[in-house]
Structures are given as structure tokens and as C-alpha cells.
């Protein structure tokens, strides 16, 4: 594995076999509004327009309409064992937990019932279909979500506490 220097002091990790090919361009760091960090470059001008190209898409030659998932969630870890082509829906399953949530666990939210007692709910969306269930405790919801992922072999979803 080799490192490619980016702007602002960042580096991207790539496989040895991809290094020489990628070094023909100057790479920059890209930090999104959601704080995802990636390596990018700009293409040569065609008809006066430039295009942004992300390193992980360059490595896998990803066709339009598909995404790339970083298995470990690190957008600068571009070794082939860590990146895989996926749909946007599959990529969302491996996204980080949102900061505004009220649980420390991924896919778990607090839900108020009519009686005012807090309940815990898991939500997961697979192929456009949303699955949600409510439980008395947060840990029941966490375990049920993980079990659903395992039982249905949802490959891209990240587990909270159980392992595959």
C-alpha cells in the first residue's frame, strides 16, 4: 500500500498496483457538507467545462448511476479491499450515524407513544422498502435491527452490536 499526498495535509491510501496510474494527476482533498472526506481531481476542460472526479471512482471505473461504498467509512482509504461498487440505497446502509439522533446506535430513534412513555424504534430501508419496529427498550431495538440485517443477509448494512 502507498500514500498519495493531498492538499491541506491529507493523504489517501491506495494499492501498489494503482499508485503509478493515479500519480499522473494532482489530487486534492474534498470535504463535503456532511463532513465526508474524499480525494478528488478535476478533469481537463472539454467545451470549457471541467468535471470533478473522485479517486475511488477512478480506481473502480464506476459507471454513472452507481456509487462506491467505503467499507470502513474512511473516504481516504481507497485500497480495493475497502471499496465496492453499490447502489445509492446500499451505500446509505453503511452511512454514519446522524449526530441529531437520540440514540448512540445506528438506525435507532426514540419514539413517544400516546401514553407519553418513551419507546425505541429501529428503521432500515432496503431496496426502497422501509422496515420499522418499536420496542420497550433501546437495546431490544438494537438487537432486533441487527438480527433483521443478519437474517435477511443485508450485506451493506453496518451492525451495532452483533456480528455476522
C-alpha positions in Angstrom: 0.0 0.0 0.0 1.1 3.5 -0.7 0.1 7.0 0.3 -0.8 9.9 -2.1 -0.4 13.4 -0.7 -3.4 15.6 -1.0 -4.0 19.3 -0.2 -4.4 20.5 3.4 -2.1 17.9 4.8 -4.3 14.9 4.0 -3.2 11.6 2.4 -5.1 8.9 0.5 -4.2 5.2 0.9 -4.1 3.1 -2.4 -2.9 -0.3 -3.5 0.6 -0.5 -5.0 -0.8 -1.5 -8.4 -3.0 1.7 -8.6 -0.3 4.1 -7.4 1.6 4.9 -10.7 -1.7 5.3 -12.6 -3.2 7.7 -10.1 0.0 9.8 -9.8 -0.4 11.2 -13.3 -2.8 13.7 -11.7 -2.7 16.2 -8.8 -5.2 15.1 -6.2 -7.0 17.4 -3.7 -9.0 16.8 -0.6 -12.7 17.3 -0.7 -14.7 17.8 2.5 -18.5 17.6 2.0 -21.2 19.4 3.9 -21.8 16.2 5.9 -18.0 16.0 6.7 -17.2 13.1 4.5 -13.6 13.4 3.2 -12.5 12.2 -0.2 -9.7 12.5 -2.7 -10.7 14.3 -5.9 -9.2 15.8 -9.1 -10.6 17.9 -11.9 -10.6 16.8 -15.5 -9.2 18.7 -18.4 -11.5 21.3 -19.9 -14.0 19.9 -22.5 -16.0 22.6 -24.2 -15.0 25.0 -21.4 -16.2 22.8 -18.6 -14.3 20.8 -16.0 -15.6 17.7 -14.2 -14.7 16.6 -10.6 -13.5 13.0 -10.4 -13.2 11.2 -7.1 -10.3 8.9 -6.7 -12.3 5.9 -5.6 -14.5 6.1 -8.7 -11.3 6.4 -10.9 -9.9 3.2 -9.3 -13.0 1.1 -9.9 -14.1 2.8 -13.2 -17.6 3.2 -11.8 -20.4 3.7 -14.4 -22.8 6.7 -14.0 -25.7 5.9 -11.8 -23.8 3.8 -9.3 -21.9 4.7 -6.1 -18.8 3.5 -4.3 -19.0 2.3 -0.7 -16.0 2.6 1.6 -16.5 -0.4 3.9 -14.7 1.2 6.8 -16.3 4.6 6.3 -13.0 6.3 5.6 -13.2 8.1 2.3 -9.4 8.3 2.0 -8.9 4.6 2.3 -9.0 3.7 -1.3 -7.4 0.2 -1.3 -9.5 -2.2 -3.4 -10.4 -4.4 -0.4 -12.1 -1.4 1.2 -14.2 -0.1 -1.8 -17.0 -1.7 -3.6 -19.5 -0.6 -6.3 -23.0 -0.3 -5.0 -26.4 1.5 -5.5 -27.2 4.7 -3.6 -29.6 2.7 -1.4 -26.9 0.2 -0.5 -24.4 3.0 0.2 -26.8 4.6 2.6 -27.0 1.4 4.7 -23.3 1.9 5.5 -23.5 5.6 6.3 -22.5 7.1 9.7 -25.0 7.6 12.5 -26.5 11.1 12.2 -25.5 13.4 15.1 -29.0 14.7 15.7 -30.3 11.3 16.6 -31.3 10.5 20.2 -29.6 7.1 20.4 -25.9 6.2 20.3 -26.8 3.3 18.0 -27.2 3.4 14.2 -30.8 3.3 12.9 -32.4 3.6 16.4 -34.6 6.5 17.5 -36.7 7.4 20.5 -40.4 7.4 19.8 -43.2 8.8 22.0 -46.3 6.8 22.4 -49.8 8.2 23.2 -49.2 7.5 26.9 -46.1 9.6 26.8 -43.8 6.7 27.7 -40.7 6.6 25.5 -40.3 3.7 23.2 -37.4 2.8 20.9 -37.7 2.1 17.2 -35.4 0.8 14.5 -35.7 1.8 10.9 -34.0 0.4 7.9 -34.7 0.9 4.2 -33.7 -1.8 1.7 -34.5 -1.5 -2.0 -36.9 1.3 -1.4 -38.9 -0.6 1.3 -38.8 0.8 4.8 -38.9 -1.7 7.7 -39.6 -0.3 11.2 -40.5 -1.8 14.5 -40.9 -0.4 18.0 -39.7 -1.8 21.3 -39.8 -1.0 25.0 -36.1 -0.7 25.4 -33.3 0.8 23.3 -31.3 -2.5 23.4 -34.3 -4.6 22.3 -34.5 -2.3 19.2 -30.7 -2.5 18.6 -30.7 -6.3 18.8 -33.8 -6.6 16.6 -32.3 -4.4 13.9 -29.0 -6.3 13.9 -30.9 -9.7 13.8 -33.0 -8.4 10.9 -29.9 -7.4 9.0 -28.2 -10.8 9.6 -31.4 -12.9 8.9 -32.0 -11.1 5.6 -28.3 -11.0 4.6 -28.3 -7.3 4.1 -24.6 -7.1 3.1 -24.0 -3.3 3.1 -25.7 -2.6 6.4 -23.5 -1.9 9.4 -24.3 -3.8 12.6 -24.4 -2.1 16.0 -23.6 -4.9 18.5 -24.0 -8.4 16.9 -21.5 -9.9 14.4 -22.1 -11.9 11.3 
